[in-house]
Amino acid sequence: MHALVIGATGATGQDLLDLLLKDDSVQQITVFVRRPLALQHEKLRVHVIDFDHPIQWQHLVKGDVLFSCLGTTLQAAGSKEAQWKIDYDYQYQFARAARENDVPSLVLVSSGFASSTSLFFYTKMKGQLEEDIQVLGFPHLHIFRPPALIRKNSNRKGELFGIRFMRFLNTLGLLRAQRPLPTEVLAQALIQVAKTPSKQVATYAGEAIWKAAAS
């Protein structure tokens, strides 16, 4: 397998890259980043690119599967417009380039409750991205809608509080399908589905992600 990755420096992307490097069925990994990686490996090829200029990199998006894990927070982006550029524009542009270059499979990390009709900006944006990528017509498209993610060494106070609160509800037997998900479990699930023949569009949420990781 030749895996392509965007978002390799994020929490999920780092776990994904680590697992791909250890996977004997993966012969080559090509990542696209804004800044050089300190990591070096015989299977790893790194392209440092300007995401705002697709003409410079779109011909490089060639392989067997594109893992799209790119994303940011509103606080980090600074505005809804900036977050839309990263979470929607960049991911869509990469997906389109992959499809034009006959990459047969796309594994997309979206969001829990993603819907283009959502009243909330983030989930509406993710839902719109899902719909527009489906139109591209990948032979195999895997869409992941994870619940709250447990990130290693996270210092986001709101995120940590949300995880603790959700775990408390889980102990009461509530919202078990939305129990917090470690990023390494999500990464394992992404790889597993990429290896498995699927229908044209498959969506994974809640327990389905845990099941995919264990398969």
Secondary structure, 3 states (H helix, E strand, C coil): CEEEEECCCCHHHHHHHHHHHHCCCCCEEEEEECCCCCCCCCCEEEEECCCCCHHHCHHHCCCCEEEECCCCCHHHHCCHHHHHHHHHHHHHHHHHHHHHCCCCEEEEECCCCCCCCCCCHHHHHHHHHHHHHHHCCCCEEEEEECCCEECCCCCCHHHHHHHHHHHHHHHCCCCHHHCCEEHHHHHHHHHHHHCCCCCCEEEEECHHHHHHHHC
